Structures are given as C-alpha cells and as structure tokens.
Amino acid sequence: MSLFIVPDGLAGERVDAVAARISGYSRSRIELLIDAGSVSLGGTVVGKGSQRVTGGELLELHEEPASTSPVVEPHLADGVRIVHEDRDIVVVDKPVGVAAHPSLGWDGPSVVEHLAAAGVAVATSGAAERQGIVQRLDVGTSGLMVVAKSEVAYSVLKQAFRDRAVDKTYHALVQGHPDPFVGTIEAPIGRHPGSEWKMAIVDGGRHSVTHYETIEAHRAATLLRIHLETGRTHQIRVHMAAIGHPCVGDPLYGSDPRLGERLGLVRQWLHAVELGFLHPASGERVVFTSPYPDDLAQALELVRQG
C-alpha cells in the first residue's frame, strides 16, 4: 500500500489525474486501481475517477508500484474455451483455477496468457499484464468473461461496465434458505480491515448492489440466480455471507467446510452463466451462456438427492 497527502494546490482536480501525478503511476493504471476498489481518498473508497479532491486528504493506493508488475508469459491453460471471437471481442468460458490476468502472488495460469499463447491479439490499453481486460472473475469462480481485441471495444466496454449496461448473471449454491426467496442486497464493499486478500462490508466502501432469486430450494442449500448491478471484488461472496447464506464451498466467507467436503467441492459453488451486452462495434445486443462445469453439476445433483 502506498500513502500520499494530496497537495492543497491540486484542490478541485480529478482524483485519477491527481493520483497519477503524485504517485508516478500511469493514468491507465490508476483507472484500473479505481475499478478494483484499490484507491481511497480520505478513508473512503473512490468510486469514479472524476471525483474531485479538496486538498490535504490522505490518498491510499492498495497495490505495489508498476515496476513490480507481473510479466505476461504466454502459455495455454487447460479448460479455457473460446465461446465467441470476432475482430473486436473474444468471449471466454473460464474454468476454475485460472485467473483473468497475471498478478503479484499468483503463479498459476491466466486468461491473458492463454489468449497470447493461442495467437489471439487483444487491445493494448490497460496495464501490461491486463491488456484487453474489461472485467474479471475470481480464480475460484468459473464462467463467462469478455476481453477486448480492439481499442474501440476496450473503451466502449469499459464504459458499459461503468454505466452498469452489461447484464451479468450468475448461479450460486448457498447454504440454507434465504428469506425472502427473492431480494436485493445493497451494502458497501471494501477491503477487510484484518485481511489483505479478503473483502467485507465496511463503512466508506464502494456502493454495491446484488439482486437474487431462488431457482431451487433443497434441504441443505438453495440454488440462486444472481444479477449484479455493480461489479465489486468478491461481491456475491461477501453479500451472501452478510445475510447468513455464504456460497457452498467458500470457507473464506463462512461456509461450513463439512458440506463442501461432502459435495466434493474444493472451491465456491459460483458460476457466471450468462453475459449480455451491446456489441461495441455493431451496437447489436449479444448474449452468451455457459453450462455448469462438472464439479458444480455433480455437487448440485448430490444436494438434490438430499
């Protein structure tokens, strides 16, 4: 984490411009950090780069300097499936155990490196290890994500995600039975005060909204359809845990490890099943779907059997 005091002379300037100026990071890198909820101003997570500073605030950047950024090393990742590709975008069905992009502390495979090894040229916008990335999925979450191939697509899709114009639908198997069966969780999410790798509902966190509805209710768990209005790190996992119904197989956020073990799960039961958006070039609406991977399908069948 890097700490800076905003000079009084920069009062009224945009926080993204100020952060880039006083930290030495590039403007695109600051944008990525803001998107990840990794920039705080005066103790409050920055939601938009257009936010203005008043001068004298504490600016916090929760990432190592760019000089220590990971290097993209092209290699194929088992199980990554290209669902759609054209001159502007590539839609990937990401398996569990694969990150969206390389990062410090992660030495496993990534979508970015898989695409590089597969000969798929992506947009050059963004930090070197995140080029083309307009959204991310946790390593332990499977399903659909879109990567920009053209610079126009990168710009249009980044704005679409900021404007919440992308439909992101997940299925989650959660412990117990949420009450009500259909609901909305609205609570701010930020970094957990006691853990570098965990998120939590915190005062001053980023505004976060999760909509859910029940698909199937069983004795030990409930299958939910979840629509994200916002896209914060670990959002579904944090919000479901907050109402007492963590994703099955997610002990980091309070699930019963015995249930996960009985179902043969080594990760949270969470899958990005559908992704819909306006194509950045044609403007036509496109929708992609992904079936459950084997581990989640088998666990769900065991739950159905009681």
PyMOL commands that set and color helices and strands:
alter all, ss='L'
color gray80, all
select helices_A, chain A and resi 8-10+15-23+27-35+66-68+111-117+128-130+151-162+235-242+251-253+257-262+294-304
alter helices_A, ss='H'
color red, helices_A
select strands_A, chain A and resi 2-5+39-41+44-45+58-61+81-85+89-94+142-148+167-175+182-186+189-191+199-201+209-217+221-228+270-278+285-289
alter strands_A, ss='S'
color yellow, strands_A
deselect
rebuild
show_as cartoon
